[in-house]
């Protein structure tokens, strides 16, 4: 009985698994520019924070 259920699962789910395997790289490529922009924005914000906190660090070092 279990084997029959596994066979039914295979028959019904293989198209979904194949679709996911094909679409995952395409979605990753579509989202890649947003990830790059996020990295750039994070770096710019860290630079601004470092510039703002520089006087505090200089005074703390004295």
KOLKE-175020 format. One record per residue (C-alpha): y, x, z; chain; residue in three letters. Coordinates in Angstrom, 2 decimals, always signed. Last residue first. Example, Ala and Ser with C-alpha at 12.3 -4.5 7.8 and 13.67 -1.06 7.14 Angstrom:
# KOLKE-175020
+---------+---------+---------+---+-----+
!       v !       u !       w ! c !   r !
+---------+---------+---------+---+-----+
!   -1.06 !  +13.67 !   +7.14 ! A ! ser !
!   -4.50 !  +12.30 !   +7.80 ! A ! ala !
+---------+---------+---------+---+-----+
END
This chain:
# KOLKE-175020
+---------+---------+---------+---+-----+
!       v !       u !       w ! c !   r !
+---------+---------+---------+---+-----+
!  +60.76 !  +41.72 !  +23.58 ! A ! unk !
!  +57.66 !  +40.47 !  +21.76 ! A ! unk !
!  +58.40 !  +36.86 !  +22.72 ! A ! unk !
!  +61.80 !  +37.09 !  +21.07 ! A ! unk !
!  +60.23 !  +38.31 !  +17.80 ! A ! unk !
!  +57.54 !  +35.64 !  +17.95 ! A ! unk !
!  +60.15 !  +32.94 !  +18.46 ! A ! unk !
!  +62.26 !  +34.31 !  +15.61 ! A ! unk !
!  +59.21 !  +34.24 !  +13.29 ! A ! unk !
!  +58.24 !  +30.64 !  +14.11 ! A ! unk !
!  +60.25 !  +29.07 !  +11.28 ! A ! unk !
!  +59.18 !  +31.69 !   +8.71 ! A ! unk !
!  +55.52 !  +31.37 !   +9.71 ! A ! unk !
!  +55.72 !  +27.57 !   +9.54 ! A ! unk !
!  +57.27 !  +27.75 !   +6.07 ! A ! unk !
!  +54.51 !  +30.11 !   +4.92 ! A ! unk !
!  +51.83 !  +27.85 !   +6.41 ! A ! unk !
!  +53.37 !  +24.92 !   +4.54 ! A ! unk !
!  +53.28 !  +26.86 !   +1.26 ! A ! unk !
!  +49.65 !  +27.84 !   +1.80 ! A ! unk !
!  +48.64 !  +24.26 !   +2.55 ! A ! unk !
!  +50.47 !  +23.08 !   -0.57 ! A ! unk !
!  +48.63 !  +25.64 !   -2.72 ! A ! unk !
!  +45.22 !  +24.75 !   -1.27 ! A ! unk !
!  +45.90 !  +21.04 !   -1.77 ! A ! unk !
!  +47.01 !  +21.64 !   -5.36 ! A ! unk !
!  +43.74 !  +23.48 !   -6.03 ! A ! unk !
!  +41.72 !  +20.62 !   -4.48 ! A ! unk !
!  +43.63 !  +18.09 !   -6.57 ! A ! unk !
!  +42.92 !  +20.13 !   -9.71 ! A ! unk !
!  +39.17 !  +20.20 !   -8.85 ! A ! unk !
!  +38.79 !  +16.43 !   -8.45 ! A ! unk !
!  +37.99 !  +15.75 !  -12.12 ! A ! unk !
!  +35.60 !  +18.71 !  -12.29 ! A ! unk !
!  +33.74 !  +17.51 !   -9.18 ! A ! unk !
!  +33.55 !  +13.99 !  -10.62 ! A ! unk !
!  +32.01 !  +15.41 !  -13.80 ! A ! unk !
!  +29.58 !  +17.57 !  -11.83 ! A ! unk !
!  +28.42 !  +14.53 !   -9.78 ! A ! unk !
!  +28.15 !  +12.17 !  -12.78 ! A ! unk !
!  +24.98 !  +13.59 !  -14.32 ! A ! unk !
!  +22.95 !  +13.96 !  -11.12 ! A ! unk !
!  +24.21 !  +10.59 !   -9.87 ! A ! unk !
!  +23.16 !   +8.91 !  -13.11 ! A ! unk !
!  +19.72 !  +10.52 !  -12.90 ! A ! unk !
!  +19.31 !   +9.37 !   -9.30 ! A ! unk !
!  +20.37 !   +5.84 !  -10.21 ! A ! unk !
!  +18.00 !   +5.78 !  -13.17 ! A ! unk !
!  +15.17 !   +7.09 !  -10.94 ! A ! unk !
!  +15.65 !   +4.35 !   -8.34 ! A ! unk !
!  +13.66 !   +1.36 !   -9.58 ! A ! unk !
!  +10.56 !   +3.12 !  -10.90 ! A ! unk !
!  +10.45 !   +5.69 !   -8.10 ! A ! unk !
!  +10.87 !   +3.03 !   -5.41 ! A ! unk !
!   +8.09 !   +0.99 !   -7.00 ! A ! unk !
!   +5.82 !   +4.05 !   -6.99 ! A ! unk !
!   +6.64 !   +4.72 !   -3.33 ! A ! unk !
!   +5.82 !   +1.10 !   -2.49 ! A ! unk !
!   +2.49 !   +1.41 !   -4.31 ! A ! unk !
!   +1.68 !   +4.58 !   -2.38 ! A ! unk !
!   +2.42 !   +2.81 !   +0.88 ! A ! unk !
!   +0.00 !   +0.00 !   +0.00 ! A ! unk !
+---------+---------+---------+---+-----+
END
